[in-house]
Amino acid sequence: MRVYLDNAATTPLDSEVFEAMKPFMLEDFGNPSSTHAHGRKVRAAIESARKKVAELLNCTPGEIIFTSGGTEADNTLLRCSIDTYQLKHAISSPIEHHAVTHTLETLEREGKIKLHHVRLDEKGHVDYTHLEELLKANPQALVSLMHANNEIGNLLDMERVGDLCQQYQAYFQSDTVQTMGHYRHDLKKLKVHGLTAAAHKFHGPKGVGFMYINKDKKIHSLIHGGAQERNMRGGTENVYGIIGLAKALEICYREMDEHESQIKKIKSHMAAKLKEAIPDVTFNGDSSNLQKSLYTVLNVSLPESEENDMLLFNLDLQGISASGGSACSSGASTGSHVLGALYPNSKRGAVRFSFSKYNSVEEIDHVVSKLAEICRVAV
């Protein structure tokens, strides 16, 4: 049996999404910037996709800008908000995705900002009291905190952070790559200036994402060379990617309650079975808490062993795909910066299992059995 449990890295493409994309691969090939009939048809499809995304998120179509993915969207929002509003301070956390941490660290090295890290509690949650202290000391700052951590799944109280940012006139940007399509975002109510998303995290195609830019807090563009995307991103649009993204998000919203219930059962089942099968198993961050973490992620902490470096390799030999942390650094020899920040002296093994609507309880039982065997051999 082959089992895929690395959905936080990427998800399988939904067949309904592929069918929506196919005509724009084979038949409707016009350049959307062309004024002839071929181009106009494609332009209309892009704008229809933008309208659909905006409708689902309860914002205006002009606030949705399509990008190559979450990393480009994060870079654009961070760099361009700082430049547009001449922000001198940025507040973030040490466990953000590298698209955020590396960008902010680069901006600090360039002398454009002073970077401040908010404290985290023992589970990896933001200390909101300290966040307010930082906002008081550094008003009109940039705040970049992800909605859900991509490795341990911890959820941020977006409403609380939005209220604080409004109170202290801060620009609030949030990486929502892991939650888009899995949770509802009402952007008429949420006090946030920028969000980011990537289609391949919710059963859409790779190489396409979007950013939400609040119409009252517009920013300069990052990529120049064309008037595409409302003058916000030069370059010919990834047409079939955009069509697939909108269809994937539409499916997610249509089936969200059903899939949330299904995946929560799978996650709870796995946590319970692991506790039965492996002595001294624990869970990193708050990933086993369904109320405080992504229902799609379970980050497992395994007893110390000299074989822990081979955990993912041994799982792969058993036909099981999982991750040791963020997929964007899965080939790196250095460990997870998230787990390093929370457990700096730990020698325990860590495996991130992440689930989708295509997983089953039978698969989970198989994986737990194989992982228990690997751990027994390692003892």
C-alpha positions as CSV (number, residue, x, y, z in Angstrom):
1,M,0.0,0.0,0.0
2,R,1.3,3.5,-0.9
3,V,0.0,6.3,1.4
4,Y,0.4,10.0,0.8
5,L,0.4,12.0,4.0
6,D,2.3,15.2,2.9
7,N,-0.7,17.3,1.9
8,A,0.8,20.4,3.7
9,A,3.5,20.2,1.1
10,T,1.2,19.8,-1.9
11,T,-2.2,18.2,-2.5
12,P,-3.4,16.0,-5.4
13,L,-5.1,17.9,-8.2
14,D,-8.9,17.5,-8.1
15,S,-10.2,15.8,-11.3
16,E,-12.9,18.5,-11.5
17,V,-10.2,21.2,-11.4
18,F,-8.3,19.5,-14.3
19,E,-11.4,19.4,-16.4
20,A,-12.0,23.1,-15.9
21,M,-8.3,23.8,-16.9
22,K,-8.2,21.5,-19.9
23,P,-9.9,23.8,-22.5
24,F,-7.5,26.6,-21.6
25,M,-4.6,24.3,-22.3
26,L,-5.8,22.9,-25.6
27,E,-8.4,25.3,-27.1
28,D,-8.6,28.7,-25.5
29,F,-5.0,29.6,-25.9
30,G,-5.2,33.3,-26.7
31,N,-3.1,35.9,-24.8
32,P,-5.4,37.7,-22.4
33,S,-3.7,41.0,-23.2
34,S,-4.6,40.7,-26.9
35,T,-7.6,42.7,-28.1
36,H,-8.8,40.1,-30.7
37,A,-11.5,37.5,-30.0
38,H,-9.1,34.8,-28.9
39,G,-7.6,37.1,-26.3
40,R,-10.9,38.6,-25.1
41,K,-12.3,35.2,-24.4
42,V,-9.4,34.3,-22.2
43,R,-9.4,37.7,-20.5
44,A,-13.1,37.2,-19.6
45,A,-12.3,33.8,-18.1
46,I,-9.5,35.3,-15.9
47,E,-11.9,38.0,-14.7
48,S,-14.6,35.5,-14.0
49,A,-12.1,33.5,-11.9
50,R,-11.1,36.7,-10.0
51,K,-14.8,37.4,-9.4
52,K,-15.3,33.9,-8.0
53,V,-12.4,34.1,-5.6
54,A,-13.5,37.5,-4.4
55,E,-17.1,36.3,-3.9
56,L,-15.9,33.4,-1.8
57,L,-13.7,35.6,0.4
58,N,-16.3,38.4,0.6
59,C,-14.1,41.1,-1.0
60,T,-14.0,43.1,-4.2
61,P,-12.5,41.6,-7.4
62,G,-9.9,44.4,-7.6
63,E,-8.5,43.3,-4.3
64,I,-7.4,39.9,-5.7
65,I,-4.1,39.7,-7.6
66,F,-3.0,36.4,-9.1
67,T,0.7,35.4,-8.5
68,S,3.0,32.5,-9.1
69,G,2.2,31.2,-5.6
70,G,2.5,32.0,-1.9
71,T,6.2,32.9,-1.9
72,E,5.9,35.6,-4.5
73,A,2.7,36.9,-2.8
74,D,4.5,37.1,0.6
75,N,7.5,38.8,-0.9
76,T,5.3,41.4,-2.7
77,L,3.2,42.2,0.3
78,L,6.2,42.5,2.7
79,R,8.5,44.5,0.4
80,C,6.0,46.7,-1.2
81,S,4.0,47.6,2.0
82,I,7.3,48.6,3.7
83,D,8.3,50.7,0.6
84,T,4.9,52.2,0.0
85,Y,4.2,53.3,3.6
86,Q,7.9,53.9,4.6
87,L,7.5,51.5,7.5
88,K,10.6,51.3,9.7
89,H,9.7,48.4,12.0
90,A,8.4,44.9,11.3
91,I,6.9,42.5,13.9
92,S,6.9,38.8,13.2
93,S,7.7,35.4,14.9
94,P,10.7,33.1,14.7
95,I,8.6,30.3,13.2
96,E,7.1,31.9,10.1
97,H,7.6,30.3,6.7
98,H,10.9,31.2,5.1
99,A,9.1,33.2,2.5
100,V,8.4,35.7,5.3
101,T,11.5,35.2,7.6
102,H,14.1,35.4,4.9
103,T,12.4,38.4,3.3
104,L,12.3,40.3,6.5
105,E,15.8,39.4,7.5
106,T,17.0,40.6,4.1
107,L,15.2,43.9,4.5
108,E,16.8,44.3,7.9
109,R,20.2,43.6,6.5
110,E,19.5,46.2,3.8
111,G,18.8,48.8,6.6
112,K,15.2,49.3,5.6
113,I,13.6,48.0,8.8
114,K,14.2,46.9,12.4
115,L,12.9,43.4,12.9
116,H,11.2,42.4,16.2
117,H,10.1,38.9,17.1
118,V,7.1,38.3,19.3
119,R,7.5,35.8,22.1
120,L,5.9,32.4,21.8
121,D,4.5,30.2,24.6
122,E,5.7,26.7,25.3
123,K,3.3,25.3,22.6
124,G,4.4,27.8,20.0
125,H,1.4,30.2,20.2
126,V,1.9,34.0,19.9
127,D,2.1,35.9,23.2
128,Y,-0.6,38.5,22.5
129,T,0.4,40.6,25.5
130,H,3.9,40.9,24.1
131,L,2.6,41.6,20.7
132,E,0.7,44.6,22.1
133,E,3.8,45.8,23.9
134,L,5.8,45.7,20.6
135,L,3.0,47.6,18.8
136,K,2.9,50.2,21.6
137,A,6.7,50.7,21.3
138,N,6.7,50.6,17.5
139,P,3.5,52.2,16.2
140,Q,2.7,52.1,12.5
141,A,4.8,48.9,12.1
142,L,4.3,46.0,9.7
143,V,3.0,42.9,11.4
144,S,3.4,39.6,9.6
145,L,2.1,36.5,11.4
146,M,0.8,33.4,9.6
147,H,-2.8,32.1,10.1
148,A,-1.5,28.6,10.7
149,N,2.0,27.3,11.0
150,N,2.9,25.0,8.2
151,E,4.9,22.5,10.4
152,I,3.1,22.3,13.7
153,G,-0.3,23.6,12.6
154,N,-0.8,26.2,15.4
155,L,-3.6,28.6,14.6
156,L,-3.4,32.4,15.1
157,D,-6.3,34.4,16.5
158,M,-6.6,36.6,13.3
159,E,-9.4,38.7,14.7
160,R,-7.5,39.6,17.9
161,V,-4.3,40.5,15.9
162,G,-6.4,42.5,13.4
163,D,-7.9,44.5,16.3
164,L,-4.5,45.2,17.8
165,C,-3.1,46.3,14.5
166,Q,-6.0,48.6,13.9
167,Q,-5.6,50.1,17.4
168,Y,-1.9,50.8,16.7
169,Q,-2.2,51.7,13.0
170,A,-0.1,48.8,11.9
171,Y,-0.1,47.1,8.5
172,F,-1.2,43.5,9.0
173,Q,-0.1,40.9,6.5
174,S,-0.8,37.2,7.1
175,D,0.4,34.1,5.2
176,T,-2.8,32.0,4.9
177,V,-1.3,29.4,2.5
178,Q,-2.1,26.5,4.9
179,T,-5.7,27.7,5.8
180,M,-7.0,28.9,2.4
181,G,-9.6,26.5,1.2
182,H,-9.8,24.8,4.6
183,Y,-11.3,27.6,6.6
184,R,-13.6,30.4,5.6
185,H,-12.2,33.9,5.4
186,D,-14.6,36.8,5.5
187,L,-12.6,39.8,4.4
188,K,-15.3,42.3,5.1
189,K,-15.0,41.5,8.8
190,L,-11.4,40.5,9.1
191,K,-9.1,43.5,9.8
192,V,-6.2,42.5,7.6
193,H,-4.5,44.4,4.8
194,G,-2.9,41.5,3.0
195,L,-3.3,37.7,2.7
196,T,-1.5,35.1,0.6
197,A,-2.5,31.8,-0.9
198,A,-1.2,29.0,-3.2
199,A,-3.6,26.8,-5.2
200,H,-1.6,23.6,-4.8
201,K,-2.4,23.5,-1.1
202,F,-6.1,23.1,-1.8
203,H,-6.2,20.6,-4.7
204,G,-5.4,23.2,-7.4
205,P,-2.4,23.4,-9.7
206,K,1.1,24.3,-8.8
207,G,2.7,27.6,-9.9
208,V,-0.3,29.8,-9.2
209,G,-1.6,31.7,-6.1
210,F,-3.0,35.0,-5.2
211,M,-2.7,37.9,-2.8
212,Y,-5.5,39.9,-1.3
213,I,-4.6,43.6,-1.0
214,N,-7.1,45.7,0.9
215,K,-8.4,48.5,-1.4
216,D,-7.8,51.1,1.4
217,K,-4.1,50.0,1.7
218,K,-2.9,49.7,-1.8
219,I,0.8,49.0,-2.4
220,H,3.4,49.4,-5.2
221,S,4.0,46.5,-7.5
222,L,7.1,44.3,-7.2
223,I,7.3,42.9,-10.8
224,H,7.4,45.4,-13.6
225,G,7.2,45.1,-17.3
226,G,3.5,45.0,-18.1
227,A,0.0,46.2,-17.0
228,Q,-1.3,42.8,-16.1
229,E,-3.2,42.2,-12.8
230,R,-4.5,45.7,-12.5
231,N,-0.9,47.1,-13.0
232,M,0.2,45.1,-10.0
233,R,2.2,42.3,-11.6
234,G,3.8,42.4,-15.0
235,G,3.9,39.3,-17.1
236,T,1.5,37.1,-19.1
237,E,-0.9,35.4,-16.7
238,N,-0.8,31.7,-16.0
239,V,-4.3,31.3,-17.5
240,Y,-5.1,27.7,-16.9
241,G,-3.5,27.9,-13.4
242,I,-5.8,30.8,-12.5
243,I,-8.9,28.9,-13.9
244,G,-7.8,25.9,-11.8
245,L,-7.2,27.9,-8.7
246,A,-10.7,29.5,-8.8
247,K,-12.4,26.1,-9.4
248,A,-10.4,24.4,-6.6
249,L,-11.4,27.1,-4.1
250,E,-15.0,26.9,-5.2
251,I,-15.0,23.1,-4.6
252,C,-13.3,23.7,-1.2
253,Y,-16.0,26.1,-0.1
254,R,-18.8,23.8,-1.5
255,E,-17.5,20.8,0.4
256,M,-15.7,22.4,3.4
257,D,-17.9,21.2,6.2
258,E,-18.0,17.6,5.0
259,H,-14.2,17.5,4.5
260,E,-13.4,19.2,7.8
261,S,-15.5,16.6,9.6
262,Q,-13.9,13.7,7.7
263,I,-10.3,14.9,8.2
264,K,-10.7,15.7,11.9
265,K,-11.8,12.1,12.4
266,I,-8.7,10.9,10.6
267,K,-6.4,13.2,12.6
268,S,-8.0,12.2,15.9
269,H,-7.8,8.6,15.0
270,M,-4.1,8.8,14.2
271,A,-3.2,10.6,17.4
272,A,-5.1,8.0,19.5
273,K,-3.6,5.0,17.6
274,L,0.0,6.5,17.9
275,K,-0.4,6.8,21.7
276,E,-1.4,3.1,21.8
277,A,1.3,1.9,19.5
278,I,4.4,3.9,20.5
279,P,5.5,4.4,24.1
280,D,6.5,8.0,24.9
281,V,5.0,9.5,21.7
282,T,4.1,13.2,22.0
283,F,3.0,15.9,19.5
284,N,5.0,19.0,18.6
285,G,3.4,22.4,19.2
286,D,-0.3,22.2,19.7
287,S,-0.8,20.0,16.7
288,S,-2.9,17.4,18.5
289,N,-5.4,20.0,19.7
290,L,-8.2,20.3,17.2
291,Q,-9.4,23.6,18.5
292,K,-6.0,25.3,18.4
293,S,-4.3,23.8,15.3
294,L,-5.0,22.9,11.7
295,Y,-7.1,19.9,11.3
296,T,-4.9,18.8,8.4
297,V,-1.6,18.6,10.3
298,L,-0.3,16.3,13.0
299,N,3.4,16.8,14.0
300,V,4.6,13.7,15.8
301,S,7.5,13.7,18.3
302,L,9.2,10.3,18.7
303,P,11.6,9.0,21.3
304,E,15.3,9.7,21.0
305,S,17.1,7.3,18.7
306,E,20.3,7.2,16.6
307,E,18.0,6.1,13.7
308,N,15.8,9.3,13.8
309,D,17.7,10.8,10.9
310,M,16.5,7.9,8.8
311,L,12.8,8.1,9.8
312,L,11.5,9.7,6.6
313,F,13.7,7.4,4.5
314,N,12.4,4.3,6.3
315,L,8.8,5.5,5.9
316,D,9.4,6.1,2.2
317,L,10.8,2.5,1.9
318,Q,7.4,1.4,3.3
319,G,5.5,3.4,0.6
320,I,4.6,6.2,3.0
321,S,5.2,9.9,2.0
322,A,5.5,12.3,4.9
323,S,7.7,15.2,5.9
324,G,10.1,16.2,8.6
325,G,8.9,19.8,8.6
326,S,8.4,22.4,5.9
327,A,8.5,20.9,2.4
328,C,10.3,24.0,1.1
329,S,13.4,22.9,3.0
330,S,12.9,19.2,3.1
331,G,16.2,18.6,1.2
332,A,18.3,20.8,3.7
333,S,20.7,19.2,6.1
334,T,19.8,21.7,8.8
335,G,16.8,20.8,10.9
336,S,13.4,22.5,11.1
337,H,13.7,26.1,12.2
338,V,10.3,25.8,13.7
339,L,11.1,22.9,15.9
340,G,14.6,24.4,16.6
341,A,12.9,27.6,18.0
342,L,10.5,25.6,20.2
343,Y,12.7,22.7,21.3
344,P,16.4,23.9,20.8
345,N,18.0,21.0,22.7
346,S,15.7,18.2,21.7
347,K,17.1,15.0,20.1
348,R,13.6,13.5,19.5
349,G,12.5,12.5,16.0
350,A,9.8,14.4,14.2
351,V,7.4,13.6,11.4
352,R,4.8,15.8,10.0
353,F,1.8,13.9,8.7
354,S,-0.7,16.0,6.8
355,F,-4.1,14.9,5.6
356,S,-6.6,15.6,2.8
357,K,-10.1,14.5,1.7
358,Y,-8.5,11.6,-0.2
359,N,-7.1,9.9,2.9
360,S,-8.8,7.1,4.8
361,V,-8.8,5.5,8.3
362,E,-7.5,2.3,6.8
363,E,-4.4,4.2,5.5
364,I,-3.8,5.7,8.9
365,D,-3.9,2.2,10.6
366,H,-1.4,1.0,8.1
367,V,1.0,4.0,8.6
368,V,0.8,3.7,12.4
369,S,1.6,0.0,12.2
370,K,4.6,0.7,10.0
371,L,5.9,3.6,12.1
372,A,5.6,1.5,15.2
373,E,7.7,-1.2,13.5
374,I,10.4,1.3,12.6
375,C,10.5,2.7,16.1
376,R,10.8,-0.8,17.6
377,V,13.7,-1.6,15.3
378,A,15.4,1.7,16.2
379,V,15.3,1.0,20.0
